[in-house]
């Protein structure tokens, strides 16, 4: 069978591979606690569910415009103004089925043989996968534990060449929970003035899941870069709607028609009733979101404290998202080896840091999007495994 060579360059998302292993162990009778998958454990709010059901009953069964229903794009524009304090024309917004299409479209627009795209490492694995699929060279931006898994602007600027087409940033970040400071964002934005050929893809999917005095800063705030900035966001994390598959991209004037054409050629449009539910999510009560973030914050404290009590583990406090990324080098084990040991011996599913890039070696990712009781039980099992050695 003759398959296109580009397919061999596609990676995967290891969280789903670990999920399959965990389910297999569960089918054999093991009590498994999954702290690997990155999905909120809360039910979608009832008002959103009701809006989606009503939309189906009211006849929203057909295609919508490729960009999405205008009322939803207007709601997104209002939401961006409310939480990012910037104005975006609804015509620059494209509603897509989940977060990945925006990512996919950006890679297809800028990636080809002979070009370079920069991405965070450790970072969401699909960044590198899609870059390499296009034939572009993937250039890692190393994120360091010493910097709270943020980045410094100057090393990024130093890596820019005439081949650089796109820089991907993600804050708050998966898998580390790192948040980039406004100081470093400002430096990056200022430095990009001398590189007019470089665009930015800012993955802001965790923008509302941030803790304490930490602040979220959108790349949309830089007026001089608006014509080179793509923003990715959606409903999955903020409103616990992972299975609904609803996201959006904010595109500059020069790219929005191209992205719309890619949407037409791939997805046609996002689901009509789901888009109606998305309107309710943005315009309806926000107390549920505030409750979820408060619960995540409580769990964050529990898991950080618990992991730091385990022999060989050292965990810094994440500033956003719902992941911790503890350093496990003092266990004397490699990340993948430790992931498998913990799963097979304790029934706790985690993700090897190497699933998020080469610089993830020496770390594990834990998701604390699970109940407090499950987190405490998982910590107890791992503590028993390591502290009794």
N, C-alpha and C positions, 0 to 999 in steps of 0.2 A: 504494500500500500504506500503510495507516494503522498506524504503529508508535507505541507509547507514548513520550511526550516524554522520560521519564526515561532511556530508552536513549541518547539523544543526549548525556546528561551523563556517561556512562561513559567513563573514560579507558582506558589500557592500560598494559602493562608493557614499556617500551622495550627491555629486555634481549632479549626474544623477537623484536622487530622487527630488532634488530641481528644476532641469530643468523641470521635468515632472509637478510639481506643478505650475511652472511659465508658462509653455505652456498652462495649463488648465485655469489659470487666463487670459491669453492672448486670448484664444478662447472665453472667456466671455466678451471680449471687453476692458480689462485693458491694458494700455500701460506699458509693463514690460521691465525693463532694467536688463539684467542678468550679474551680477558681481560675479556669483558663479562658473561658469564652468572654468576650467583651460586650455583654449585653445587660442592660438594667434588668433586675429581677422583679421590678414593679409592673403591675398590670397597667395597660394604657388607660388613662383617665376616662371615666364613664361618659362625660360630655362629648369626648372625641369619638368614642365607639358609637354613641347615639347618632352623632352627625353622619358618620359613615353609613350606618344602617338606614337612616332616613334618606340619604342620597340614593341608595340602591332602590328603595321603595318609590322614590320620586322620579325615577327614570334616568339616572345618570349612568347609563349603560354603554355609552358610545365614545367615539374618539373625541378628544379635545384638541385645540390648537397645539402644535408641536411644542411651543414655548410653555404651555400650561394655561389654565383658566385665568383670565385677567384678574378676577377678584382675588385669587390666591397670590398672584404676583404683586398685586397692590398690597395685600396683607404682609407679604415678605418685605416689601419696601418700607412699610410702616414699622415692622419689627426691627429692621436694620436701623432705622432712624432712632427708635426707642432705646436700643441696647448698644448701638455703636456710634450714635450721634453723627451719622453721615446720611446724606440723601442719595438714593439710588433710583433711577428711572425704572419702572416696572418692565419697560421694553428691553432692559439689559439683564433681565432675570429669566433663566430657563429652568423650569421644573422638570426633574428627572426621577426615575425609579431608584432611589437610594443615593448614597454619596459617591459611589464608584464611577458612574457615568461621567460626571464632571471631571474626575481624575483621568479617565480613559480618553475623553475628548481632548483634554489639554495635552496629553502625551502624543496623541495622534497628530495634533496640529503642529507640534514643535519637534517631535522625535523622528529622526531618520539617520541612516548611516552617515557618519562624518560630523554629527552634532553631539553635544554634551548636555545632560540635564543633571542638576545637583539635587540631592535628596538627603534627609536626615538619617543618621545611622548611630544608634538604633532608632528604627522608625517603622511605620506601618509597612509590612512586607510587599504590598501591592505596588508601592511606588517603584521600587527597583524592578519588580517583575514586568510592569508595563513599560518602563523605560527601555529595558533590554528587548522586549517584544518588538518595539518600533525600530530597533537597530541602532538607537543612540547609545552613547557610552554613559553609564551611570557613575556619577562622581559623588562619593559620600561626603556628607558634612558630619564630622565626628562630634557627637554629643558626649560631654564628660560629666561623670558623677560629681566631680569637684566644682562644677558650675551649676549644680542642681539640674543637670540635663537640659540646660538652656544652650544658647550658642553665643559666641562672640562674632561680631559682624566682620572684623578685619580678615580673619582667616577665610571667610567665604568670599569676600571681595578679592582676596589674593589669588583665589583659584579660578576666577573668571578669565576665560580666553575668548578669542574670536569665534570659537565653536560653541560657546555656551548659549543656549536658547532659553532655558527655563530654570528657575530655582524654586524648589518646593520647601515651604516652611509649615510647621504644624505646632500650634500652641493654643490651648493646652495640648499636651502630646500623648500619643499612644506610641510606645508602651510605658513610658517613664513617668507620666504625670508632670513633666517639666513645663514651665511657663516662661516664655521669653520676656525679658524686661523691656520697658518702653525705651530705655537708653540704647540698648543694642539694636532694637528695631529702627530707632531714629538714625543710628549710625549706618545701618544697612541701606535704609531708604535714601539717605544723603549720598552714600557712596555709589548707588546705582545711577545717579545723575550722569556719571561719565561712561555708562555702559547702556546706551539707548537700545541696543539689540537684545537685551535680556528682559524676560518677563518673569512674573512671580505667580506661583500657584499657592495661595494661602489656605491651608486646610484648617477651618475654624469650627469643625463639627462638635467640639467640646466647649464652645465659647461660653456657655452659661453654667458649666460645671467647674467652679473655681472657688477657692476657700480662703476664709479669713481676710486679711488685708491685701491679699494678692489681687491684681487687676488684670483683666483681659484687654488686650489692645489689638484692634483689627488693622490689617494692612490697608484697608479702604480709607483710612484717615489721611493718607498721603496724596494730596491732590495732584502733585506733579507726577505720580506714578499710576493714576487711575486708568490711563490709557494702556497700561502694561500689567494690570493686576486682575487675576481671576480669583474669586473667593468660592470656596466649597463649604456648604453647610447643609443642614437637614433636620429632620424630625426624630431620627432613630434614637439618639442618646437623650436629648433634652426632654422628650415627651414619652419615652419608653415605647417607641413605635418601630422597633427593628424589623419586625415581620411585615409591616405595612409597605415598606420600600418606597420612601418618599424623601427626596432631597432637592437641593437647588444649587445652581451656579450663578454667580454674578460675573458678567462678562463685559470687557471694554467694547466700545463701539466698533472697533476694528475687527473684533473676533465673534461678535454675537451671532451674525448671520452664518458664519462657518460652523459654529457650535450647533445652531439650530438645524443646519443641513445634516450634521452628524446624528443628531437626535432623530430626524426623519428617516435616515438610512438604517438606524439600529433599533430604536425603541418605539418609534412613531410618536408616542406621548406617554406620560405617566397615567396611571389608573384614574378614571374620572371620579368615582366615589371616594377614593383615597384623597384626592385633591380637595374635595369638599370637607373631609375630615381635617385636612391640614389647615384650612381656613379657621375652623373652630379651635384648633390647637393654638394658633397664634393670637386670635382675637378673643378667645374665651378666658376664663379665670386662670391665673398663673400660680395659684397657691400650691397646686400639686407639684409643680416644678420646684418650688422653694422647699417643699417638704422632702422631696427626693434628695436634693443637694444637702439638706441638713442631715439626713440619714447617712448619706455617703460620707459626710464629714465625720460623723460619729464612728463609722466603720473604719475610716482612714486611721483614726487614732488607735483603735483596737488592733488593727493588723500591723501597723508600724511598731507599736510597743511589743506585740507578741513575737514578731519576727526577730526583733533585736534581742530577745531572750533565748533564741535558738543558737546553739553552738555553731560557729562558722558563718553566721549570717550577719550582715550589717545593712540596715535599711534607712535611707534618708526619707524625709517627709515630702510626699508629692504636693504640688501646689494646685493641681487641677486634674480633670478627668476622674477615672475611678480605677487606677492601677498603681501598684507599687512595683519597684524594680530593684529588689535587694541584691547587694553584692554577696556572692557565695564563694569567692575565691579561697577563703580560709577553710572551706570544707575539704579542699584538696581535690575536688571533682570538677569535671567539665560540666557545662550547663546542660547539655542534652542528656548526659549520663545521670545527672541529678534529677532532671525532669522525670525520667523513666523510673528511677529508684523510688521517688516519692509517690508516683502514681501506683506502682506495683506493690509497694510495701505498706502504704498508708491509705490508698484509695483517694488521694487528693490530686486533682488535675491542675497542673501549672503549665507554663509555656517557657521553653528554653529561650534565653536571651539571644541565642544565635538565630532564632527564627525571625528576628528583627534586624539582622545585619551582622557583619563580622565583628563590629565593636560591641555587640551584645554578649560576647563570650565573657563568662564570669558573673552572669546575672540570670535571674529568673523573673518572669512576669507573673504576678498574682493580680487577678481582678477582685476588687471588693464590692462588686455588684452582686452580692449574695447576702442572705440574712445574717444578722449578728450571731445567731446560734450556730449557723454553718461555719462561719469564719472562726469562731472560738473552738469548735470541734476540730476543724482542719488544723489550727495552730497547735492544739493539744496533741494530735496525732504526730505531727512533724517534730514537735518538741520531744516527744517520747522516743522517736526514732533516733534523733541526733544527740540529745542530752544524756541518753543512757549508754552512749558509746564509750 
